[in-house]
């Protein structure tokens, strides 16, 4: 399949408050607009995170570095703990007021207010207005291509 050959960045999207918190690995994240600053991602229809985003109105997108493939696998595991236990063995950097948890050690994050949840085929497209974004590290990003996590070194193409 051609789509498997297209490299994507790897993120962990979190939403919720207190004991009703959830996180999941997402590789469909993309920036959408600079003015206003919008981002988007899609998840399987009925994914637990969608209901939390709808109820809290917000989410955090944590951008993973090349050395964080274990974190990506943890949040992709269908048997991972739910609620606050989902974050029990994970170093966090605090919750965001709009809903969602920032994970420690990531290369950056986007804290967003959900503005659209759009049913599209068997997925839900989530569009968020960026309320805060920060670059937190200089590591290369974690990539996903052809069913595997990968990293790449960037050089100047001048």
N, C-alpha and C positions, 0 to 999 in steps of 0.2 A: 504494500500500500504506500502510495506516495507521501501521505501525511506523516507516516512514521519517520521519513527521512528529513523532515523539517525540524531543525533544532529549536527547542523552546527553553525559556528560563524556568526555574523551579521556585515556587513560593509556597509558604504555608499561610493560608487565610484563616483568621480566627474571628469569632464573634461571640457575643453573649456577655453576661455579667455574673460574678460570683460563682456559685455552684452550677449555674446553667451556662457553661462556657464550652465551646467546641473549636477544634482546629482540624484542618484537612489540607493535604498537599494538593496544589493546583498548578498545572503547567500551561493553562490557557490564558494567563494574565497578560494584559496589554494596556499601554496608555492609549487614550482615545482622543483627548482634546487638550490643548494648552489653555484655551480661554473659552469657557471656564475649565479648570483642571479636572479632567475626568479620566477614570480608568475603568477597565471591565475585565471580567472573567466569566467562564461558564462552568456549570457543574451539572451532573446528572439530575434530572427532574426528581424531586422528592428527597434530595440530599438534606441531611439534618441541618447543615449550616444555613441553608436557604431560609428555613423557618426562624432561626435565630436572628439572621440579618433583617428579616421582615419585622420581627417583634422589637428588636433593639434599635433598628434604624441605622446601624453602623457596623463596620468591620475594619480589620487591620490586615494588610498584605505584607508579610515578612519575606524579603528577598534573600534567598539562601546563597551562601558562598560555596565554592567548589569543594570545600572540606566538610560540608554539612549533609552529605548524602544519607547518613544514618538518621538524621532528623527528618529528612524527606520520607524515608522509609517508615519511620515511626508514625507519622501523620497520614500515611497512605494505607497503613495496616487496618483492614476491616475489623480486626479483633482488638484494636487499641481500647483503652478505657474511655469512658464517656464522662462528660461534665468536668468538674475541676480536676478529677483524677487523670484526665487526659494530659495535664500539664505537670503532674506530680514529679516526674523524673526529668523535667526539662527546666533549664535555667531561663527565667523570664526577666523582662525589663520593665514590667508594669503594665497595667491595663490602661486602655485609652477611654476617655469619658464617653465617647460615642458608641462604645462596644467593641470588644476585641482585646487581645493580649499581644504585646510586643515581645518577641523572643530575643533573648540575649545572644550576641555573637553573630547576628545576621549582618549582611552588607548594607542593608537599608530597610526602610518600611514606608508604607503609605497608610495613613489613618483616614478613613473615608466615611462619609454619610451616604447611605444608599439612596439613589434617586430613581432608579428603575429596576424592576425585576420582570424580565420579559420571557415568557414561555416560547421556546424555539425548538421545535422537534422534540427530541427526548431529553433536552437540556433546558436549564434556566440561565439566561444571560443576566448577570448582575452588573449594573453600572453605578459607579460611586463618584461623588464629588470629593476631591482630595482636600481634607482640612489640615493635614500636616504630612510632610514627607521629609525624611532625613537620610543622608548618606552616612553610614556608620562604620564602614570598613572599606578597605581597598583590595580585598581578595577578588580573584576572578569569580564570576558567577557560576553556579551549578547549572548545568544544561541537561536536558533530556532529549535523546535522539535514538531512534530505532529500538525503543524499549529498554534503554540503558541510561544511567546517569553518566555524564561526561563533564570534562572541563576543557577549557581552551585558553591559550595564552594570546593576549591581544598585542599586536604591534602596529606601528604607524603604517598607513597605506598611502602616504603622501607621494 
